[in-house]
Amino acid sequence: MNSEISDNKQNKFKLYLKIVAMVIMLTGMGIGLLTLGSAAGIWLGLWDFRKGFELLRISNSYSDIVAWVGLVTTIAIVIAAKLLNTGNAVRLGSLAAAGTVVAAIAYSVPESFRPAEGVNFPPIHDISTNLTSPPNFVDVLPLRIDAANTVVYGGSNNMTPERLAELTSEAYPDLIPRRYAASVDEVFELALAAVNSLGWEVVAAAKDEGRIEATDTTFWFRFKDDIVIIIETEGNQTLVNARSVSRVGTGDVGANAIRLRAFFELL
């Protein structure tokens, strides 16, 4: 009789542990699906980036809590199952751990977009190496008809050309016109190769005008930023200027500057 009672208690405890493990797993998976769905909906055209950000914010608000609770619960489940000899410690621990890991990954995704602590980016999204006469877009213009941001330098978000130039030079003093000893034709081909290597979509490659225009699409939220590169002769050297402009958003968290740096590094 006592043996039967003991067995019943053990079975009930095994059931409780299983329920807790399943709850942690399903909660973690749910948070993970919400994080993935925030971007998947944009990819599939179900909603725009604003809705995607809203869903990601909701996920980010709870994912770290779920991850920490899941970690503690996973350890507790394994210890309890071992002490009470329920025989399913590994399986239950694996279920809870799966949810914990997914929640941790869900938390890390939006955190990866945040600037490092102490790093402040100016609220700008139009970065040019030439601050007095920024390269102009031509073939990209029809693609930006519905864009929230204009391509007029300093013309978006209550900005002025002078203020934009000042903020750019303060934040990115390394982004200046580049000069090369190679010919214009050689530099043009190298620049085009760099654009292709970076995976940008070439919109125009007007060699006779020394102009390359391209669009770079970010992976997660499919943001489209446009780039124009101007290559011309200056004395016995070849002068290269580049400009990268986001279609939406007030600030770019340094994305356009990083993009231009990557281009010039390859060039």
C-alpha positions in Angstrom: 0.0 0.0 0.0 2.8 2.4 1.0 4.6 1.5 -2.2 1.5 2.4 -4.3 1.2 5.7 -2.6 4.9 6.4 -3.1 4.6 5.5 -6.8 1.5 7.8 -7.2 3.4 10.7 -5.6 6.4 10.1 -7.9 4.1 9.9 -11.0 2.4 13.1 -10.0 5.7 14.8 -9.4 7.0 13.6 -12.8 3.8 15.1 -14.3 4.4 18.4 -12.6 8.0 18.6 -13.8 6.9 17.7 -17.3 4.3 20.5 -17.3 6.8 23.0 -16.0 9.3 22.0 -18.7 6.7 22.2 -21.4 5.6 25.6 -20.3 9.2 26.9 -20.4 9.7 25.4 -23.8 6.5 26.7 -25.3 7.0 30.2 -23.8 10.5 30.4 -25.2 9.4 29.1 -28.6 6.5 31.6 -28.6 8.9 34.5 -27.9 11.2 33.2 -30.7 8.4 33.0 -33.2 7.3 36.6 -32.3 10.9 37.8 -32.9 11.1 35.9 -36.2 7.6 37.0 -37.2 8.5 40.7 -36.7 10.8 40.4 -39.7 9.0 37.6 -41.6 5.9 39.8 -41.9 8.0 42.5 -43.6 9.6 39.9 -46.0 6.2 38.6 -46.9 4.6 42.0 -47.3 2.1 41.5 -44.5 3.1 44.7 -42.6 5.7 47.5 -42.8 8.7 48.1 -40.6 6.7 50.1 -38.0 4.6 47.0 -37.2 7.8 44.9 -37.3 9.5 47.2 -34.7 6.4 47.1 -32.5 6.4 43.3 -32.5 10.2 43.2 -31.8 9.8 45.6 -28.9 7.2 43.3 -27.3 9.4 40.3 -27.8 12.4 42.2 -26.4 10.5 43.3 -23.3 9.9 39.7 -22.2 12.6 37.5 -23.8 15.3 38.2 -21.3 12.9 37.5 -18.4 11.8 34.2 -20.0 15.5 33.3 -20.7 16.6 33.9 -17.0 13.5 32.2 -15.6 14.0 29.3 -18.0 17.7 28.9 -17.0 16.8 28.7 -13.3 13.9 26.4 -14.0 15.9 24.1 -16.2 18.5 23.7 -13.4 15.8 23.1 -10.8 14.0 20.6 -13.0 17.2 18.5 -13.6 18.2 18.6 -9.9 14.7 17.7 -8.7 14.4 14.9 -11.2 17.8 13.5 -10.2 17.1 13.7 -6.5 13.7 12.0 -6.8 14.9 9.5 -9.3 12.1 10.2 -11.8 14.2 8.8 -14.6 13.5 11.6 -17.1 15.9 14.4 -15.9 17.7 14.7 -19.3 14.5 14.8 -21.4 12.8 17.3 -19.1 15.9 19.4 -18.9 16.3 19.4 -22.6 12.8 20.6 -23.2 13.2 23.5 -20.7 16.7 24.3 -22.1 15.4 24.5 -25.6 12.9 27.2 -24.6 15.6 29.0 -22.7 18.0 29.1 -25.5 15.4 30.3 -28.0 14.4 33.1 -25.7 18.0 34.1 -25.2 18.5 34.2 -29.0 15.3 36.2 -29.3 16.7 38.7 -26.8 20.1 39.0 -28.5 18.6 39.8 -32.0 17.3 43.4 -31.2 20.2 43.9 -28.7 22.6 43.5 -31.6 21.2 46.6 -33.2 21.8 48.8 -30.2 25.0 50.9 -30.2 27.6 50.0 -27.7 27.3 51.7 -24.3 28.7 55.2 -24.4 28.5 55.4 -28.2 26.1 58.1 -29.4 25.2 58.5 -33.0 23.9 61.8 -34.4 20.3 61.8 -35.6 21.3 61.8 -39.3 20.8 59.3 -42.1 22.5 61.1 -45.1 26.2 60.6 -45.1 28.5 62.1 -47.8 32.2 62.4 -48.2 31.7 65.8 -49.9 30.0 68.1 -47.5 29.8 71.2 -49.7 28.7 69.6 -53.0 27.3 66.1 -52.1 26.9 63.6 -55.1 23.5 63.7 -56.6 21.2 60.8 -57.4 19.8 60.3 -60.9 18.6 56.8 -61.6 17.7 56.0 -58.0 15.2 58.8 -57.8 12.2 56.9 -59.3 12.8 54.2 -56.7 12.4 56.7 -53.9 9.1 58.2 -54.9 7.4 56.9 -51.7 10.4 57.3 -49.5 9.9 59.2 -46.3 13.3 60.9 -46.6 14.3 63.2 -49.4 17.6 63.1 -51.2 17.9 66.9 -50.9 21.0 67.3 -48.7 19.9 68.5 -45.3 16.3 68.5 -46.4 14.8 66.0 -44.0 13.7 66.0 -40.4 14.1 69.8 -39.8 17.8 69.6 -40.8 19.8 72.1 -42.7 22.8 71.4 -45.1 25.1 73.3 -42.7 23.9 71.4 -39.6 24.1 68.1 -41.5 27.6 68.8 -42.7 28.7 69.8 -39.1 27.2 66.6 -37.5 28.8 64.4 -40.2 32.3 65.9 -39.8 32.1 65.6 -36.1 30.9 62.0 -36.0 32.7 60.6 -39.1 35.9 62.7 -39.7 37.4 59.8 -41.6 34.8 59.9 -44.4 36.4 62.4 -46.8 37.0 62.4 -50.5 39.5 59.8 -51.6 42.2 60.3 -54.2 43.9 57.5 -56.2 46.8 57.4 -58.6 45.0 55.0 -61.0 43.1 56.3 -64.0 39.4 57.1 -63.8 38.5 54.0 -65.9 40.5 51.8 -63.6 39.0 53.2 -60.5 35.5 53.0 -61.9 35.9 49.3 -62.6 37.4 48.7 -59.1 34.5 50.7 -57.6 31.9 48.7 -59.5 33.6 45.5 -58.4 33.5 46.7 -54.8 29.8 47.4 -55.1 29.1 44.0 -56.4 31.3 42.4 -53.8 29.3 44.1 -51.0 26.1 42.7 -52.5 24.5 46.0 -53.3 22.0 46.1 -56.2 23.5 48.2 -59.0 20.9 50.7 -60.3 23.2 52.5 -62.7 26.8 52.2 -63.9 27.3 55.2 -66.1 31.0 55.0 -66.9 31.0 58.0 -69.2 29.7 60.1 -66.4 31.8 58.4 -63.7 28.7 57.6 -61.7 27.5 54.5 -59.9 24.2 54.2 -58.1 23.2 51.3 -56.0 20.8 50.1 -53.3 21.7 48.2 -50.2 18.9 46.2 -48.5 19.4 45.3 -44.8 18.8 41.7 -43.9 16.5 41.7 -40.9 14.0 44.6 -41.6 14.6 45.0 -45.3 15.5 48.7 -45.0 16.7 50.1 -48.3 19.5 52.6 -48.4 20.7 54.2 -51.6 24.3 54.9 -52.6 25.8 57.2 -55.3 29.5 57.2 -56.1 31.1 59.9 -58.3 34.5 59.2 -59.9 36.3 62.1 -61.7 39.7 63.5 -62.6 41.4 66.0 -60.3 44.7 67.1 -61.7 46.8 63.9 -62.2 44.7 61.9 -59.7 41.3 60.3 -59.6 38.9 61.7 -57.1 36.1 59.5 -55.5 33.2 60.8 -53.5 30.3 58.7 -52.2 27.0 59.3 -50.5 24.7 56.9 -48.7 21.1 57.9 -47.8 18.4 56.0 -45.9 14.9 56.0 -47.3 13.2 56.0 -43.9 14.2 56.9 -40.4 15.7 60.0 -38.7 18.9 58.4 -37.5 20.7 55.4 -39.0 22.8 54.3 -35.9 25.9 54.6 -38.0 24.8 52.3 -40.8 25.5 54.6 -43.7 28.9 55.5 -42.4 29.7 51.8 -41.9 28.6 51.1 -45.5 30.8 53.8 -47.0 33.8 52.7 -44.9 33.3 49.1 -46.2 33.2 50.4 -49.8 36.4 52.5 -49.4 38.2 49.6 -47.6 37.5 47.4 -50.6 38.4 50.1 -53.1 
